[in-house]
Amino acid sequence: MVSSLIQSLRPLIHPMVVHFPIALLYGSVALDWLGYWLQHPNLTRAGFYALVLGTAGAGIAALTGPDHVAGGADVAALLASHQSFALLTVALAVGLMTVRFLATNGIRDLWALVYLACTVPLLMAVSLTGYYGGELTYHHGVGIITPQGPTAALGPFVGAQVPTKPLVALLGLLVIAGVVVWLTLGRALAPAYFGAWWHALKIDRTDTAGALWTLRVGPSLANGRDQWHADRPALASREVPARDTLVRSDIEPPPGRADSQLPPRKSP
């Protein structure tokens, strides 16, 4: 009963969730590039959070996609391309997320540029996955249900041409197991590195200037803003002349200057 329910809901889940990872992964790359250019660590940290959510969404979308289509060789080739690039998207996103997660002091300088360069293949994989998915849906009717029935039947997993789902499921299990092992055994396996990572995590909980999960930490707009707030008491303590003591040369002569020396006042 549960299996039949999942089988009937699966074609509906995929189109519901597939747009979220596309937007989140694109947004993650945009935030990272913008944060690197502005040297603003909070933007790149937001890019990491978007990357985590986008990776999870991409995995769910890959697991709920079609396994089998009814059609000619062109439709089968489109499905194979769609599955291949979906698997590549998840693999690249997991790799980038792992690097960001374990970088205790952020990714700096040349390595930050290398990381940003690696986001370009991720965008290409996301775009091609969406392109082939759109070809299947809008040009061949895969997953579309008409009054006469589905235009392309969704079959069991054995009809899949690319083992996308088992590999994506394996990646998901590895990520979950890796996080659990790192949090439970990391201190024993790599005490110095885990200590630095844990210290950075605790700093980030109370200080927005922390380096964990950021790119190119350094002088930034955030630091300039904090410095401005720190200087406000000193600025407020300075003596500013009152408004009525300001001298305007077009109304009254400054001290020691005769009226005849004033320039003629311009007519409005």
Buried (B, 14 or more C-beta within 10 A) or exposed (E): EEEEEEEEEBBEBBBEBBEBBBBBBBBBBBBBBBBBEBBBBBBBBBBBBBBBBBBBBBBBBBBBBBBBBBBEEEBBEBBBBBBBBBBBBBBBBBBBBBBBBBBBEBBBEEBBBEBBEEBEEBBBBBBBBBBBBEBBBEEBBBBBEEEEEBBBBBBEEEBBBBEBBEBBEEBBEEBEEBEEEBEEEBBEEEEEEBEBBBEBEEBBEEEEBBBBBBBBBEEBBBBEEEEEEEEEEEEEEEEEEEEEEEEEEEEEEEEEEEEEEBEEEEEE
